[in-house]
Amino acid sequence: MKPAAVFHPVRRAAWPLLVFCALSCALAVPRVGQHDGYTRLVFDLPRTAASQVKVTGQSVTVKLDVTLKTEQGPLSAPGVTAYAVAGGTVSVTLARGHALAKVSVLPPASGQSARLVIDVPTSAAASRLPATPAPAAAVRPASVVTQSPTVRPRVVLDAGHGGNDPGAVSRWVREEDVTLDIALRTRAVLVEHGVDVVMTRTGDQHLSPNKGADLEARSRLAATGQVSAFVSIHVNSAGPSAQGIETFYFGQPLAGSSRSLAVQENGGGSVGEELTRKAAGLAQNLLGDILAQAKVAFSRQLATRVQSRLIGATGAVNRGVKTDAFYVIRNPTTPAILVEVGFGSSPVEGPRLAQAAYRDRIAQALARAILDFLNTK
């Protein structure tokens, strides 16, 4: 079922087309991640590329033997203020007081394209890391690049429902139980790979007896400290024939949708209607916000990776990646998604979701998709 409805979100009738254009043209736009001790910029590349790196004064310049779409714009993250891409040259302007950067060119792996990764230290400990060791004129092959073990990305896992709101209940499963079990299993895998994980709940509890306040408290965790991703986990509910997995990022319902699924996940009834109206209004207001558009792009990338991994691991019906006005993932500064891992109401998927082994497959796939998004081994 869906609850009352956390790196950037948004949606509307003409909106999906705008979103599609923004995302399809975003090859040269960096994904921006704020981690403990450093800010990471990730530029997708058409292929693995040799690079020449220069870090001078307040700028990082990387020359690549590939051609990228010309782009430029401001950056609002610790340690960086702007970026520019022209041809095969990527430039990042560092904030005052920052003069170090670690540059890596990573080859395609785990379903990801090749990418340029620029890490800018933002803490005293991180700034003691050596800058990119390659001299300015040297060609630096991707194979010699390694990820610094001293920095730890942070992810928020939101097990949907709990406490006074059990979510969808069927003859096979209770949503609050399934989402918590999957979230705890996902956390275990992420922690093994060096990721800090914040849980919105670790037991059968709510954050507030008021649904709006509960969702607000969950969403707020995406803006607490430096969070790289927010993932809200849910179980769907509908007629017995409905099956499949679907993943959402924030925005208006897709054109042609018969109803907004967010109303149900935002608490249902008048509460769900009111919270959905608020979230939809925010989605419309964010259309002209460049940074919010970046979050939409990052959230969609995360959603796509999660959907692909889950379908590959489970063989479930692929209901696709969509947008909707879920209140809990509306935060405009963090890549945030909501995933419906199956229909508890289905005589096929309900019994599967009741099996620990199947929930573990979902958790393993979800964790791997998050690690892919974070460029973490």
C-alpha positions in Angstrom: 0.0 0.0 0.0 1.1 3.5 0.0 1.7 5.9 2.9 0.9 9.5 3.4 3.0 10.9 1.5 13.9 12.8 0.5 20.5 14.6 -3.6 16.6 16.8 -5.4 12.6 16.2 -6.5 9.3 17.5 -8.7 5.9 17.0 -11.6 2.6 18.1 -13.9 0.8 17.6 -17.3 3.3 19.6 -19.4 5.8 18.9 -16.6 6.7 15.3 -17.6 7.8 16.6 -21.0 10.0 19.2 -19.3 11.5 16.7 -17.0 12.2 14.3 -19.9 14.1 17.1 -21.8 16.0 18.2 -18.7 17.1 14.7 -18.0 17.9 13.6 -21.5 20.2 16.6 -22.0 22.0 16.2 -18.6 25.0 14.2 -19.7 27.4 17.0 -18.8 25.5 18.1 -15.6 27.2 16.7 -12.5 25.6 14.7 -9.8 26.5 16.4 -6.5 26.8 14.4 -3.3 27.6 15.9 0.1 29.4 13.3 2.3 31.2 13.4 5.6 34.4 15.3 4.9 34.0 15.9 1.2 31.8 16.9 -1.7 31.6 14.6 -4.7 30.8 15.7 -8.3 30.1 12.9 -10.8 30.1 13.6 -14.6 28.8 10.7 -16.8 31.0 10.0 -19.8 30.2 8.3 -23.1 33.2 6.0 -22.6 36.3 5.5 -20.5 38.7 8.4 -21.2 42.3 9.4 -20.6 42.6 12.6 -18.6 44.9 15.4 -17.9 44.4 17.1 -14.5 45.4 20.5 -13.2 44.5 21.8 -9.7 45.5 25.4 -9.4 44.3 28.2 -7.1 40.6 27.9 -6.9 39.9 25.7 -9.8 40.1 22.1 -11.0 40.5 21.5 -14.7 40.2 18.1 -16.3 40.9 17.6 -20.0 39.4 14.4 -21.4 39.7 12.7 -24.8 35.9 12.7 -25.2 33.4 15.3 -26.2 30.7 16.4 -23.8 27.7 18.7 -24.1 28.5 22.3 -23.3 27.1 23.2 -20.0 27.8 25.6 -17.1 26.1 26.7 -13.9 26.4 27.4 -10.2 26.9 24.7 -7.5 25.5 25.0 -4.0 27.6 22.5 -2.0 30.5 22.8 0.4 33.8 23.4 -1.3 32.5 24.2 -4.8 30.7 27.2 -6.4 30.4 26.5 -10.1 31.2 24.1 -13.0 31.7 24.5 -16.7 31.9 21.9 -19.5 33.1 22.7 -23.0 34.1 20.0 -25.5 36.4 17.6 -23.5 37.3 20.1 -20.7 35.6 20.0 -17.4 36.3 22.9 -14.9 35.1 23.2 -11.3 35.5 26.4 -9.3 36.4 25.8 -5.7 35.1 27.8 -2.8 37.4 30.2 -1.0 39.7 28.3 1.3 39.5 25.1 -0.7 42.5 24.2 -2.9 42.6 20.4 -3.0 40.7 17.9 -5.1 41.0 14.2 -5.9 40.1 13.3 -9.5 39.2 9.8 -10.8 38.0 8.5 -14.2 36.1 5.3 -13.6 35.3 2.7 -16.3 31.9 1.3 -16.9 30.8 -1.1 -14.2 27.7 -2.7 -12.7 25.4 -1.2 -15.3 26.9 2.3 -15.0 28.5 4.3 -17.7 32.1 5.6 -17.4 32.3 8.6 -15.2 34.5 11.4 -14.0 34.6 11.8 -10.2 35.9 14.9 -8.5 36.1 14.8 -4.7 36.7 18.1 -2.9 37.7 17.9 0.8 35.5 19.9 3.1 36.9 19.0 6.5 40.3 19.3 8.2 40.8 15.5 8.2 39.8 15.2 4.5 42.0 18.1 3.4 45.0 16.2 4.6 44.5 13.7 1.8 46.9 14.3 -1.1 45.6 16.1 -4.1 45.4 14.2 -7.4 48.9 12.7 -7.7 49.2 12.9 -11.4 51.2 16.0 -12.7 49.2 18.5 -14.7 50.4 17.3 -18.1 50.3 13.6 -17.4 47.7 11.3 -18.8 46.0 9.4 -16.0 44.4 6.1 -17.0 41.2 5.1 -15.2 42.6 1.8 -14.1 44.9 3.4 -11.5 42.2 5.4 -9.8 41.0 4.2 -6.4 38.3 5.5 -4.1 39.4 7.1 -0.8 38.5 4.9 2.1 38.4 7.8 4.5 35.0 9.2 3.4 31.6 7.7 4.2 28.5 8.5 2.3 25.2 8.6 4.3 21.9 7.2 3.3 18.5 7.4 4.9 16.3 4.3 4.8 12.6 4.9 5.5 10.6 1.8 6.3 7.1 2.9 5.4 4.3 3.1 8.0 4.6 1.6 11.5 3.1 2.3 14.9 -0.5 3.5 14.6 -0.3 3.1 10.8 0.3 -0.5 9.7 -0.1 0.3 6.0 -1.6 -2.3 3.7 -2.7 -5.5 5.3 -3.5 -8.7 3.5 -4.0 -12.3 4.3 -0.3 -12.8 3.7 1.6 -9.7 5.0 1.4 -6.4 6.9 3.2 -3.6 5.1 4.8 -2.2 8.2 6.5 -5.6 8.9 7.7 -6.2 5.3 9.2 -2.6 4.9 11.0 -2.8 8.2 12.5 -6.2 7.5 13.7 -5.1 4.0 15.1 -1.8 5.4 17.1 -3.6 8.1 18.5 -6.1 5.7 19.4 -3.3 3.3 21.1 -1.4 6.1 23.3 -4.4 6.9 24.6 -4.6 3.4 25.3 -0.9 3.1 27.1 -0.8 6.4 29.3 -3.7 5.2 30.4 -1.4 2.3 31.2 1.6 4.5 28.0 3.5 4.1 26.5 5.3 7.1 22.8 4.5 7.4 20.1 6.5 9.2 16.8 4.6 9.8 13.6 6.5 10.2 12.4 3.6 12.4 14.0 0.4 13.7 10.8 -1.1 15.3 7.0 -1.0 15.1 6.7 2.7 15.8 5.6 6.0 14.3 7.4 9.3 14.5 4.2 11.1 15.3 0.6 10.0 15.8 -0.4 12.8 13.3 0.2 11.5 9.8 1.4 14.9 8.4 3.8 15.4 11.3 5.0 11.8 10.9 5.8 12.2 7.2 7.4 15.6 7.9 9.7 14.1 10.5 10.8 11.3 8.1 11.4 13.8 5.2 13.4 16.1 7.5 16.0 13.4 8.0 17.0 13.9 4.4 18.2 17.4 5.2 19.9 16.6 8.5 23.7 16.7 8.0 25.0 15.5 4.7 22.7 12.9 3.1 23.5 11.3 -0.2 20.2 9.5 -0.8 16.8 9.0 0.8 14.9 5.7 0.0 11.4 5.1 1.2 10.2 1.5 1.1 6.6 0.5 0.7 4.3 -2.4 -0.3 1.5 -1.8 -2.8 -2.1 -2.8 -2.6 -4.8 -3.1 -5.2 -7.1 -5.8 -6.8 -5.8 -9.4 -6.8 -4.6 -9.2 -10.4 -2.2 -6.3 -9.8 1.4 -7.3 -9.6 4.9 -5.8 -10.0 7.5 -3.3 -8.7 7.5 0.4 -9.4 9.8 3.2 -8.3 8.9 6.9 -7.9 10.7 10.1 -7.7 9.1 13.4 -6.7 6.9 15.4 -9.1 3.5 15.7 -10.6 1.7 12.5 -11.7 2.6 11.4 -15.2 0.4 12.6 -17.9 -2.5 10.1 -18.5 -2.4 8.8 -14.9 -6.0 7.9 -13.8 -5.3 8.9 -10.2 -2.5 10.1 -8.0 -1.1 7.1 -6.0 0.4 9.7 -3.6 -3.0 10.3 -2.0 -3.1 6.8 -0.7 0.6 6.9 0.5 0.1 10.4 1.9 -2.4 9.1 4.5 -5.5 8.5 2.4 -8.8 10.3 2.8 -8.9 14.1 3.5 -5.4 14.0 5.1 -3.9 12.4 2.0 -5.8 14.8 -0.3 -4.5 17.8 1.6 -0.9 16.6 1.8 -0.9 15.7 -1.9 -2.2 19.2 -2.8 0.7 20.7 -0.8 3.3 18.4 -2.4 1.9 19.0 -5.9 2.0 22.7 -5.4 5.7 22.5 -4.4 6.4 20.4 -7.5 5.0 23.1 -9.7 6.9 25.8 -7.8 10.2 24.0 -8.3 10.0 24.0 -12.1 12.1 27.1 -12.4 14.6 26.2 -9.8 17.9 25.0 -11.4 19.1 23.2 -8.2 15.8 21.5 -7.8 16.0 20.3 -11.5 19.4 18.8 -10.6 17.8 16.9 -7.8 15.1 15.7 -10.2 17.8 14.3 -12.5 19.7 12.7 -9.6 16.5 11.2 -8.1 15.5 9.8 -11.5 19.0 8.2 -11.9 18.7 6.6 -8.5 15.2 5.4 -9.2 16.3 3.9 -12.5 19.1 2.0 -10.9 16.9 0.7 -8.1 14.1 -0.4 -10.5 16.5 -2.2 -12.8 18.2 -4.1 -9.9 15.0 -5.1 -8.3 13.4 -6.4 -11.5 16.6 -8.3 -12.3 16.8 -9.9 -8.8 13.1 -10.8 -8.5 11.8 -11.3 -12.0 8.7 -9.3 -11.0 6.5 -7.4 -13.4 8.2 -4.2 -14.3 5.8 -1.3 -13.6 8.5 1.2 -14.4 10.0 4.4 -13.0 7.3 7.1 -12.4 6.7 10.5 -10.8 4.1 11.4 -8.2 3.6 13.9 -5.4 4.7 11.8 -2.4 5.0 14.1 0.6 7.9 12.1 2.2 10.3 12.5 -0.8 9.6 16.2 -1.5 12.9 17.5 0.1 14.6 19.7 -2.6 18.2 19.0 -1.6 18.6 15.2 -1.5 18.1 12.6 -4.2 15.0 10.8 -3.0 12.8 8.0 -4.2 9.9 5.8 -3.0 9.9 2.2 -4.1 6.9 -0.1 -4.0 8.4 -3.6 -3.8 5.3 -5.5 -4.8 1.6 -6.0 -4.1 0.8 -7.6 -0.7 -2.7 -8.0 -2.0 -1.6 -10.3 -4.8 -2.0 -14.0 -4.4 1.3 -14.3 -6.3 3.4 -11.6 -4.7 1.8 -11.6 -1.2 3.1 -15.1 -0.3 6.5 -14.2 -1.8 6.8 -11.0 0.3 6.0 -13.2 3.3 9.2 -15.2 2.7 12.4 -14.1 4.4 14.5 -15.3 1.4 12.5 -13.2 -1.1 12.8 -10.1 1.1 16.5 -10.7 1.3 16.8 -10.7 -2.5 15.0 -7.4 -2.6 17.3 -5.9 0.1 20.4 -7.2 -1.7 19.3 -5.6 -5.0 18.2 -2.4 -3.3 21.6 -2.1 -1.5 23.5 -2.8 -4.7 21.6 -0.1 -6.6 22.3 2.4 -3.9 26.0 1.5 -3.9 26.0 1.9 -7.7 24.5 5.4 -7.4 27.1 6.4 -4.8 29.9 5.0 -6.9 30.9 2.8 -4.0 32.4 -0.7 -4.5 
